[in-house]
């Protein structure tokens, strides 16, 4: 049910375009996946997401396990029926959320024991449980449970985390092999900001032979140049014929640089979170809609954008809604930002297919610097 084919390659960079086949349709890569942590991309309907060009969205095991719970979601045969989304879904394993949100979280060989951030109830998330929950969610792409570490971290801590991540990946693979394997399982590379540990982690995860691979532990506070350096080292170590997913990254510039290095898949809360804070991404740079210069601006926030917001509303109206804290502000801003990210991914795909990615990259930066 899962297959990845590379359809085009850039001659001047490592960028590549491809197609991922899933039970719920095709995903053309490079692809940006809007984050729908709680079975919703905040403020948008599934129809609006589709209109923006979303091919696949992301849900989260930790949050959906706690609320509404698998007993509810299994009545709808998974997330697709529950949220009325008929395109592919990827689910994260929940490891990062336990690390960052759960109260009194402890980690051991068995897994994470934690108290819910919602009601304080006690839970255990093991590799086997993470797979079980994601099978209930019935996502098209599932992630192995991994150990997340903060930045900066000592090398010894990073090494122990990657070793535990590798053992957990093996247990996830065993649990997945007992299913019908209609839901693809991706392994995750860890290793902190240490080059040799990244190589060690990659070798161990590849040995387990997953349908796809992700690079985790990035965009956790490290300098941008270090993030790119670690990615540049790690990506070539991954199997060329498998999709490569960079987790939790990032800015429009991040996506362009990482695609240039050979990455295929991305997710980030930045488009939706920044939209709720009045920050909008445009072809000529990032703008703050609160700025006084938009008070009487009759043009859309990005005249080159074809999203619903820019087709119908002026910058002055968006500023008015946001300053008045009207709920419509968050919807219109989010539509625009999500559309921008998805359009950026589409433009990169076309540039790779036309073998003009190097020229596309130069023009992208020229517009944003003007």
C-alpha positions as CSV (number, residue, x, y, z in Angstrom):
1,X,0.0,0.0,0.0
2,X,3.0,2.3,0.3
3,X,5.5,3.1,-2.4
4,X,7.9,5.9,-3.2
5,X,9.2,6.8,-6.7
6,X,11.7,9.5,-7.5
7,X,10.4,11.3,-10.7
8,X,12.9,14.1,-11.2
9,X,16.3,15.3,-9.9
10,X,18.1,18.6,-10.0
11,X,21.5,18.6,-11.7
12,X,22.9,21.5,-9.8
13,X,21.7,20.6,-6.3
14,X,20.6,17.5,-4.4
15,X,16.9,18.4,-4.8
16,X,14.6,15.7,-6.0
17,X,10.9,15.3,-6.7
18,X,8.9,12.2,-6.2
19,X,5.6,10.5,-5.6
20,X,4.5,8.6,-2.4
21,X,1.6,6.2,-3.0
22,X,-0.6,5.6,0.0
23,X,-4.1,4.0,0.6
24,X,-5.6,7.5,0.6
25,X,-3.9,8.8,-2.5
26,X,-0.7,10.2,-3.8
27,X,1.6,12.7,-2.2
28,X,3.9,14.6,-4.5
29,X,7.2,15.6,-2.9
30,X,8.8,17.8,-1.8
31,X,5.8,18.2,0.4
32,X,4.8,20.4,3.4
33,X,2.4,18.9,5.9
34,X,0.2,21.2,7.8
35,X,0.0,20.3,11.5
36,X,-3.4,19.1,12.7
37,X,-2.3,17.9,16.2
38,X,-5.8,17.4,17.6
39,X,-7.4,16.2,14.3
40,X,-7.8,19.7,13.2
41,X,-5.5,22.3,11.6
42,X,-6.4,25.2,13.8
43,X,-9.3,27.3,12.5
44,X,-9.5,25.6,9.1
45,X,-12.0,23.0,7.8
46,X,-10.8,20.0,5.8
47,X,-12.4,21.6,2.7
48,X,-10.4,24.8,3.2
49,X,-7.2,22.8,3.6
50,X,-7.9,21.0,0.3
51,X,-8.6,24.3,-1.4
52,X,-5.2,25.5,-0.2
53,X,-3.6,22.5,-1.8
54,X,-2.9,20.3,1.2
55,X,-2.0,16.7,0.2
56,X,-1.3,15.3,3.6
57,X,-1.7,16.5,7.2
58,X,-0.2,15.5,10.5
59,X,-1.9,14.3,13.7
60,X,-0.3,13.5,17.1
61,X,-0.5,10.2,19.0
62,X,0.0,11.7,22.5
63,X,-2.8,14.3,22.2
64,X,-5.3,12.1,20.4
65,X,-4.7,9.2,22.8
66,X,-5.5,11.4,25.7
67,X,-8.4,13.3,24.0
68,X,-10.7,12.1,22.6
69,X,-9.2,8.6,23.0
70,X,-9.0,5.5,20.8
71,X,-12.4,4.3,22.0
72,X,-13.9,7.3,20.2
73,X,-11.8,7.3,17.1
74,X,-12.1,3.6,16.4
75,X,-15.9,4.1,16.0
76,X,-15.1,6.1,12.9
77,X,-12.5,3.6,11.6
78,X,-9.7,6.1,12.2
79,X,-8.9,9.8,11.9
80,X,-10.0,10.0,8.3
81,X,-13.6,9.3,9.1
82,X,-13.5,11.2,12.4
83,X,-12.3,14.5,10.9
84,X,-13.8,14.0,7.4
85,X,-10.4,14.1,5.7
86,X,-10.1,11.7,2.7
87,X,-6.4,12.4,1.9
88,X,-3.3,10.9,3.5
89,X,-2.5,11.5,7.2
90,X,0.9,11.1,9.0
91,X,0.9,10.7,12.8
92,X,3.8,11.5,15.1
93,X,4.5,9.0,17.8
94,X,4.1,11.4,20.7
95,X,7.6,11.2,22.1
96,X,8.3,14.9,21.8
97,X,5.0,15.8,23.4
98,X,5.7,13.6,26.4
99,X,9.1,15.2,26.6
100,X,7.8,18.8,26.4
101,X,4.3,18.7,27.9
102,X,3.6,15.8,30.2
103,X,3.8,16.4,34.0
104,X,6.3,14.2,36.0
105,X,7.5,12.4,32.9
106,X,10.1,9.7,33.4
107,X,11.9,7.5,30.9
108,X,13.0,3.9,31.2
109,X,13.8,1.0,28.9
110,X,10.1,0.1,28.8
111,X,9.0,3.5,27.7
112,X,7.7,6.8,28.9
113,X,5.6,7.0,32.1
114,X,3.9,10.3,32.5
115,X,1.0,12.2,33.9
116,X,-1.4,13.8,31.5
117,X,-1.1,17.6,31.1
118,X,-4.9,17.6,30.9
119,X,-6.0,15.9,34.1
120,X,-2.9,14.5,35.8
121,X,-3.9,10.9,35.1
122,X,-1.0,8.3,34.8
123,X,-0.1,6.7,31.6
124,X,2.7,4.6,30.0
125,X,3.7,5.1,26.4
126,X,5.9,2.2,25.1
127,X,7.0,1.6,21.6
128,X,4.4,-1.1,21.2
129,X,1.7,1.2,22.6
130,X,2.7,4.0,20.2
131,X,2.2,1.6,17.2
132,X,-1.0,0.3,18.7
133,X,-2.5,3.8,19.0
134,X,-1.4,4.8,15.5
135,X,-3.0,1.7,14.1
136,X,-6.2,2.8,15.9
137,X,-5.8,6.2,14.3
138,X,-5.3,4.4,11.0
139,X,-2.8,7.0,9.7
140,X,-1.1,6.3,6.4
141,X,2.3,7.0,7.8
142,X,3.3,6.2,11.4
143,X,6.4,7.2,13.3
144,X,8.5,5.1,15.7
145,X,8.7,6.2,19.3
146,X,12.0,8.0,20.0
147,X,13.7,9.7,22.8
148,X,13.9,13.5,22.4
149,X,16.6,15.5,24.1
150,X,17.0,19.3,24.6
151,X,19.6,21.5,23.1
152,X,22.3,21.8,24.2
153,X,23.0,18.3,25.4
154,X,26.2,16.6,26.4
155,X,27.5,13.9,24.1
156,X,27.0,11.1,26.6
157,X,23.3,12.1,26.9
158,X,22.9,12.2,23.1
159,X,24.5,8.8,22.8
160,X,22.3,7.1,25.3
161,X,19.2,8.7,23.7
162,X,20.1,7.4,20.2
163,X,20.8,3.9,21.6
164,X,17.4,3.8,23.3
165,X,15.8,5.2,20.2
166,X,17.4,2.4,18.2
167,X,16.1,-0.3,20.6
168,X,12.7,1.3,20.6
169,X,12.7,1.4,16.8
170,X,13.4,-2.4,16.8
171,X,10.4,-3.0,19.1
172,X,8.2,-0.7,17.0
173,X,9.2,-2.7,13.9
174,X,8.3,-6.0,15.6
175,X,4.9,-4.6,16.6
176,X,4.3,-3.3,13.2
177,X,5.3,-6.5,11.5
178,X,2.4,-8.2,13.4
179,X,-0.1,-5.9,11.7
180,X,-1.3,-6.0,8.1
181,X,1.3,-3.3,7.4
182,X,-1.1,-1.1,5.4
183,X,0.2,1.8,7.6
184,X,3.8,2.5,6.7
185,X,6.2,2.9,9.6
186,X,9.1,5.4,9.5
187,X,12.3,5.2,11.6
188,X,13.8,8.3,13.2
189,X,17.4,9.3,13.3
190,X,18.7,11.0,16.5
191,X,22.2,11.9,17.8
192,X,21.9,15.5,18.9
193,X,24.4,17.9,17.3
194,X,27.2,15.4,17.1
195,X,28.2,14.3,13.6
196,X,29.6,10.9,14.5
197,X,26.5,10.1,16.6
198,X,24.2,11.1,13.7
199,X,26.1,8.6,11.5
200,X,25.9,5.9,14.2
201,X,22.2,6.5,14.7
202,X,21.5,6.4,10.9
203,X,23.4,3.1,10.5
204,X,21.4,1.5,13.3
205,X,18.0,2.7,12.0
206,X,18.8,1.7,8.4
207,X,19.6,-1.8,9.5
208,X,16.0,-2.2,10.6
209,X,14.8,-1.5,7.0
210,X,11.9,0.9,7.3
211,X,9.7,2.2,4.3
212,X,10.9,5.8,5.1
213,X,13.2,7.7,7.4
214,X,13.0,10.9,9.5
215,X,15.6,13.1,11.0
216,X,14.5,14.2,14.4
217,X,16.0,16.4,17.1
218,X,16.3,19.5,15.0
219,X,14.9,22.9,15.3
220,X,15.1,22.6,19.1
221,X,17.0,25.9,19.7
222,X,20.2,25.2,17.9
223,X,21.7,27.9,15.6
224,X,20.4,27.7,12.0
225,X,23.8,27.0,10.5
226,X,24.2,24.0,12.8
227,X,20.8,22.6,11.9
228,X,21.7,22.8,8.2
229,X,25.2,21.3,8.8
230,X,23.8,18.3,10.7
231,X,21.1,17.8,8.0
232,X,23.7,18.0,5.3
233,X,25.7,15.3,7.0
234,X,22.8,13.0,7.7
235,X,20.7,13.1,4.5
236,X,23.3,11.4,2.3
237,X,23.6,8.6,4.8
238,X,19.9,7.6,4.4
239,X,18.7,5.2,1.6
240,X,18.4,7.2,-1.6
241,X,15.3,5.3,-2.7
242,X,13.3,6.0,0.5
243,X,11.5,9.3,1.5
244,X,13.4,11.6,3.8
245,X,11.4,13.5,6.4
246,X,12.8,16.5,8.4
247,X,10.6,16.8,11.5
248,X,9.4,20.1,12.9
249,X,11.2,22.4,10.4
250,X,10.7,25.3,9.7
251,X,10.8,28.7,8.0
252,X,10.3,29.2,4.3
253,X,14.1,29.6,4.0
254,X,14.6,26.3,5.9
255,X,12.4,24.5,3.4
256,X,14.3,25.8,0.4
257,X,17.7,25.0,1.9
258,X,16.6,21.5,3.0
259,X,15.0,20.7,-0.3
260,X,18.3,21.7,-1.9
261,X,20.1,19.2,0.3
262,X,17.7,16.4,-0.7
263,X,14.9,16.4,1.8
264,X,11.4,15.3,0.8
265,X,8.9,16.0,3.6
266,X,8.4,18.7,6.2
267,X,6.0,19.7,9.0
268,X,5.9,22.8,11.2
269,X,3.4,24.7,13.3
270,X,4.9,28.0,12.1
271,X,2.3,28.8,9.4
272,X,-0.7,28.4,11.8
273,X,0.9,29.7,15.0
274,X,2.4,32.8,13.3
275,X,-0.9,33.5,11.6
276,X,-2.6,33.7,15.0
277,X,0.1,36.2,16.1
278,X,-0.5,38.4,13.0
279,X,2.7,37.4,11.1
280,X,2.1,36.6,7.4
281,X,4.4,34.9,5.0
282,X,4.5,36.5,1.5
283,X,6.5,36.2,-1.7
284,X,8.3,39.5,-0.8
285,X,9.1,38.6,2.8
286,X,7.4,38.2,6.2
287,X,5.1,41.0,7.4
288,X,3.3,41.9,10.6
289,X,-0.3,42.8,9.8
290,X,-0.3,45.0,13.0
291,X,2.0,47.4,11.2
292,X,0.4,50.9,10.8
293,X,1.3,51.0,7.1
294,X,-1.5,48.5,6.5
295,X,-4.2,50.6,8.2
296,X,-5.4,52.1,4.8
297,X,-3.9,49.6,2.4
298,X,-6.4,48.6,-0.2
299,X,-4.3,45.9,-1.8
300,X,-4.1,42.3,-0.5
301,X,-1.2,41.4,1.8
302,X,0.4,39.6,-1.2
303,X,-0.8,40.7,-4.7
304,X,1.0,37.6,-6.1
305,X,-0.9,35.2,-3.9
306,X,-4.0,33.3,-5.2
307,X,-5.3,32.2,-1.8
308,X,-8.9,32.8,-0.7
309,X,-7.8,35.6,1.6
310,X,-5.8,37.5,-0.9
311,X,-8.5,37.1,-3.6
312,X,-11.1,38.6,-1.4
313,X,-9.7,40.9,1.3
314,X,-7.5,43.9,1.7
315,X,-4.6,44.3,4.0
316,X,-6.5,47.0,5.8
317,X,-9.4,44.6,6.5
318,X,-7.0,41.9,7.8
319,X,-5.3,44.5,10.1
320,X,-8.7,45.7,11.4
321,X,-9.9,42.2,12.2
322,X,-6.6,41.4,14.0
323,X,-6.5,44.6,16.0
324,X,-10.1,44.0,17.0
325,X,-9.3,40.4,18.0
326,X,-12.1,39.1,15.7
327,X,-12.1,35.3,15.2
328,X,-12.2,35.8,11.5
329,X,-8.7,37.2,11.6
330,X,-7.2,33.9,12.7
331,X,-9.1,32.0,9.9
332,X,-8.1,34.4,7.1
333,X,-4.5,34.7,8.3
334,X,-4.1,30.9,8.6
335,X,-5.6,30.3,5.2
336,X,-3.0,32.6,3.7
337,X,0.0,31.2,5.6
338,X,-0.9,27.6,4.9
339,X,-1.5,28.4,1.2
340,X,1.8,30.1,1.1
341,X,3.7,27.1,2.4
342,X,1.9,24.7,0.2
343,X,2.4,26.9,-2.8
344,X,6.1,27.2,-2.0
345,X,6.4,23.4,-2.0
346,X,4.5,23.2,-5.3
347,X,6.9,25.8,-6.8
348,X,9.9,23.8,-5.7
349,X,8.4,20.6,-7.2
350,X,7.9,22.3,-10.5
351,X,11.4,23.8,-10.5
352,X,12.9,20.4,-9.9
353,X,10.9,18.9,-12.7
354,X,12.0,21.7,-15.0
355,X,15.6,21.4,-13.7
356,X,15.5,25.1,-12.8
357,X,15.8,24.7,-9.0
358,X,19.1,26.7,-8.7
359,X,17.5,29.6,-10.5
360,X,14.3,29.3,-8.4
361,X,16.4,29.5,-5.3
362,X,18.1,32.6,-6.4
363,X,14.8,34.3,-7.3
364,X,13.3,33.2,-4.0
365,X,15.9,35.1,-2.0
366,X,16.0,38.0,-4.3
367,X,12.2,38.7,-3.8
368,X,12.4,38.2,0.0
369,X,15.4,40.6,0.3
370,X,13.7,43.4,-1.7
